[in-house]
């Protein structure tokens, strides 16, 4: 089970100094955290839709991360930004996109 990034200070530092990797419709921002585990943050853009739709994207991302957890290197804070095109992707395409991004983290 992965952890969720909740500290406002850590989130601010992640967005300020994190590295970005993009594979539309997802963007991953990552930064080392000095721990032996990853902490995730799921961020659908407001342009994705209303709260119900954004929450559904969060749930889909959380499930996809649980399935692809082995691809992510340990010791990172990771923010996954979702663009509107994600809603049209099925689960298999989402897993492929997320797996590709996970392998590009350094």
N, C-alpha and C positions, 0 to 999 in steps of 0.2 A: 504494500500500500504506500503510495507516495504522499508526501506532505504538501500542504498548501502554504504558500508564502503569504503571511498576513501582516508583518511589520511594515508600517508606513515608511519608516526610514530605509529599510532594505529595498522596498519597492521603488522608492525615489532614486536610490543609488543604482539599482538595476537599470532603470530607464535612462539615467544620466550617463553611466559609463559602461553599459553592457554592449556586447557585440551583437550584430544582427545577421540573420540568415533568412532568406526569403525563398519560398516556393509557393506561388499563388495557388490558393487564396489564404495561405498561412504565412506568418512571419514569426520567427522565434528570436527573442532577445535573451541572451544568456550571459552569466557572469559567475566566476568562481565564488564559492561561499565558505570554503575552509572546513566544511563538514564532510562526512563520509556518505552523505545522502543528498538527493535532489529535492528542491522545493519548487513547486509549480504554481503559476498564476495564469488563469484563463481569462482572456480579455476580448470578447466579441465587440466589434465597433458598433456604435449607435446606429450606423447606417444599415446594419444587419436587419433591424426591425425593432418592434416593441419588446418589452421585457420578457414576454412568454417565449418569443423566438430566440432572444439572446440566452435565456436560461437553457433552452433546448440545445443550443450550440455548446454551452458550457458542459452540459451532461454528456454530449457526444464526444467532446474533447477529452473529458475525464476518463471515459470508457476507452477511448483510443490510446491514451497515454498508459493506462493500465495494461493494455495488450502489447504495447511496444516498449515497455519499461526497460527491457534488456538491451535495447539499442542506444539508450542514453548513457553517456559516461557519467560516473558518479562525481558529486562534489560541486554541483552547479545550482544557481537560482535561475529558473527558466520561466519566461513569460511567453505565452502563446497567443498571438494576436490573430483574430479571425476576421476576414473580409466577407462581404456579402455573398460572394460566389461559393462559399463553403456550404451553404444550405442546400445547394443543388447536387453536391457530391454524395455518393452513397458511402457506406461504411468502409468498403474495401478500398475505394479511392482515397478516403481520409487516412486510412492506415498506411497506404503507400506513400502519401505526401508527408505524413508525420515521420515515418521511418527514414525517408530520404533526408529530412531536416535533422533528425537525431544523429545520423551518421556524419553530418557535416560539422557538428560541434567539436571544438578543440579545447 
